[in-house]
Amino acid sequence: MTALRRFGILAPLAALSLAGCGINSVPTAEENVNAKWANVQSEYQRRSDLIPNLVETVKGYAKQESGVLIAVTEARADAGRVQLSAADLDDPAKVRAFNDAQNRLTQAIIPLQRLQEAYPELKSNQNFLTLQSQIEGTENSILVSRRDYNEAVQAYNTRIRTFPDAIGAKIFYGAKPKVPFEAAAGAQEAPKVDFNTAG
C-alpha cells in the first residue's frame, strides 16, 4: 500500500475523530453565547436610552421628587460605567459587577414609575405613559434575553465539560466555562408597595 493511499484512508478518519473532539462544535457554541450576550447588551442599551426622556418628563411634573430623579440618573451613569465584553463572560467577578450595576438601575426605576400614583397629571401625560410602556416592554425583553443567554451558557458549559468535546475544548481552545446571570438578591420577594403615600 503506497503512502499516498494510506494517507487517503487515514485523513478522513483523522478528520472524523477531530470533529468528534469539539473542533467545530465548541467555537459554534461559544459564538452562540456571544450572540445571545449581544442581545442582552442591546436590550440594556435600549433601556438606558429611554431613561433620560422618562426623567425629563417626570421632572416637569414632580420637581420636588429630586431624590428619585437623582437616584435614577446616578444609577444609569453607574450602570454605563460597568462594561462587560464577550471576552469577559468567563470572569465571575466582572459578570457579577455588571449584573449588580444593572440590578441597581432596575431598582432605581421602580419609584420613578410609581410617581404617577402621587401625581395624577403625570398619569395622564401621554409621553410618560408611552415611555413607561416602552421601559416595561424593554424590561420584559431583558428577562427573555437573559434567559436565552443563560441557556446558551448552559449548553456551552456542558459541551466543554463532556466527552468527546472536552478534549478539543481543552487542547485546542483552552475553553473556560462562561458565567450565567443570577437573579438579583431579593428577586424572589414581591416588591413592597405603600399606598399610604401622599397623592
N, C-alpha and C positions, 0 to 999 in steps of 0.2 A: 504494500500500500504506500503510495507516494505521500510525501509530506503535505502536498497541496490538498490531496484528497482527505487526509486526516484532519487538516485544518478546516476543510469544508464540512466535516461531520462535527468537529468539536466546537466550532464557532456558534452554531445555533444552540447547542447545549449550554455553552457558557453564557450566551445572551439570555436564555431561558432561566438559568439559575440566578443570574444577576437581577433579572426582572422580578424574581420572587424574593429578592432581598431589599425591596423598597427603593430601588434606583429611581423609578418614576413615581411610585405612589407616595413617598414621603414628601418630595417637593410639591406634588399636586395637593396633598392635604395641607401643607403649610401655606400655599397660595390661597387655598380656600379660607383658612384662618385670617390671612391678611385682607382678603376681600371683605369678609364679614366685619373685620375691625374697621375698615374704611367706611362701611355703612354706619357703624356706631359713631365714628367721628363726625360723619356728615349730619347725623341727627342732633348730636350735641351742638354742632356749629349752628344749625338752624335755630335751635332753642336760644343760643347765645345772641344770635342776630335779632330775634324777636324781643328780647328783654328791654333794650333801651327804649323802644317805642311804647312798650307797656308802662315803663317807669314814667316816661314823659306824659302819657295820658293820665295816669293816676295823679301825678304831680299837679296837674291843672285843677283837680277836684279836691285833693286831700293834702295840701301843702303841710298841714300840721302833723302828718304821718311821716315826717322826715326820717325817723329812726328806721322804719320799714324800708323806705326808699334807699337809704344809705346802705342798709344791710344787704339788699339785693344787688346794688351796684358793686359793693365790695366783694360779695360772693362771686359775682360774674367775673370781676377782674382776677380774683384768686384762681378761679377755675381756668381762666385763659392762660395763666402763667404756668400751670402744670401741664406739660406736654408729654405725650406718650406716642412714640412711633412704633411701627410694626416690629422693628428690631428690639424694642424693649418689652415685648409681650411675654418673654420668658423670665422677667425680673419681678418677683413678687412685690418688692418694696415700691417699685415705680408704678405698677398696676394699682396697688393699694392707694398710693398717693393721688393718682388720677381719679380713682373711684371715690375717694373721700372728698376731694375738691368738688366733684360733680354732685355728690350727695348733699354737700353743704349748700350748693346753689339750689338744688331741688327744695330743700327745707326752707331756704330764704324766700322762695317764690310763693309758698303757700299763704303766708299772711298777706302778701300783696294781692293775691287773687281773692282773698276773703274780704278785702276792704269794701267790696260792693255792698255787703250787708250793712255796713256803717254809713255808707254814702249812697242813698237811693238814686241820686242824679248820675252817679258813676254807673250804676246798674243799668241805666237806660242809655248810656253812651255807646253808640254802635261801634266806634273804634275800639273801645275797651272790650266789648263783647267779642268782637272779631279776633282781637289779639289773644284774649283769654282762650277762645276756642282753638286757635292755632297752637298755642302753647300746650294745651291739654292734648291735642292730637299729636304733637311732637313728643310729649312725654310717653304716650302710648307707643309711638314708633320707636322711641329709645328702648322701651321694655322689650319689644319684639326683636330689635336689632341685637340687644344684649343676649337675649335667649338664643338667637341664631348663632351669634359669636361663640357662646358657651358650648353649643352643640358641636360646632366646628372644632373647638379646642378639645373637647372630649374625644372626638374621632381621631384627631391628630395625635393626642397623647396616647391613646390606645394603640394606634398604628406604630408609633416609635418604641413602644414597650413590649410588643408582642412579636413572636417569631412568625415568619422569617424577616419581616420588615425591620425589626430591631437591629439586625446585623448591618444592613445598609445605612440605617439612620445613624448608628454609632460610628461606623468606619468611614463612610463617605461624607456625611453631613455634620457629624458632631451634634446631632439634634438634641435640643433640651426641651422639656415639657413647657407648654405655654400655660399662662396663668388665666383661669376663668375669672369672671366678675363674680363677686359675692354680694349678697343682699346687705344693705346698709344696716348698721346696728339699730335695732328697734323697728326694723321694717315690718316685722310680723305684727306689731301693735297698731291698732287703728289710731289715726290722729285724733287728738282731743280738740273738740270744738266747743267754744264757750259762747253760748247765745245770750249771756248776760252783759255783753259789752255794750257800750253806748251805741245807739243807732236809731 
